[in-house]
Amino acid sequence: MNEKFKKLITQFIKFGLVGVSNTLISYGIDMLGYYVVFKNSTFSGIISVLGTIGIKATSESVKVVIVTAIAFFISVLNSYFWNNRYVFTSEEKKSFGQHFRAFLKMTLSYALTGLILTPIVKLLLCNTGMAYWLASICVLIITVPINFLMNKLWAFRKK
């Protein structure tokens, strides 16, 4: 097997392992936030502010958005840490600005695949009569390689 191809496959497997850890972390934070931290929160101040700008919200909808955002942010931080140190390692010392740019690029990659592409593909597949659970697996088959390539060739690209 070609050495470059072997390295690429190893890197993809490591990327997948980081992704599994991110999923577990995100799920754990989501459940902890929803059922423990914000269990009895009413978010009346946030709901009031949203109401003044014409957005109707409930405490449930605000809670879901808040815990989802927190889980996403923390899992992206975890992902950056491990992708930078374990998957897309580099000998060069990075400045704060280089880390920050790579972090933003990686976050945009995850946002594009996770927040935009995933729901679009799931809806398309479900509209063909495919079961939601199967559509969710198919989405991973599509988005994980795209995310890997975006991170490898853009966010963590070596000069």
Stockholm file with secondary structure:
# STOCKHOLM 1.0

chainA/1-159         MNEKFKKLITQFIKFGLVGVSNTLISYGIDMLGYYVVFKNSTFSGIISVLGTIGIKATSESVKVVIVTAIAFFISVLNSYFWNNRYVFTSEEKKSFGQHFRAFLKMTLSYALTGLILTPIVKLLLCNTGMAYWLASICVLIITVPINFLMNKLWAFRKK
#=GR chainA/1-159 SS CCHHHHHHHHHHHHHHHHHHHHHHHHHHHHHHIIIIITTTCCCHHHHHHHHHTTCCCCHHHHHHHHHHHHHHHHHHHHHHHHIIIIISCCSSCCCHHHHHHHHHHHHHHHHIIIIIIHHHHHHHHHTTTCCHHHHHHHHHHHHHHHHHHHIIIIITCCC
#=GC SS_cons         CCHHHHHHHHHHHHHHHHHHHHHHHHHHHHHHIIIIITTTCCCHHHHHHHHHTTCCCCHHHHHHHHHHHHHHHHHHHHHHHHIIIIISCCSSCCCHHHHHHHHHHHHHHHHIIIIIIHHHHHHHHHTTTCCHHHHHHHHHHHHHHHHHHHIIIIITCCC
//
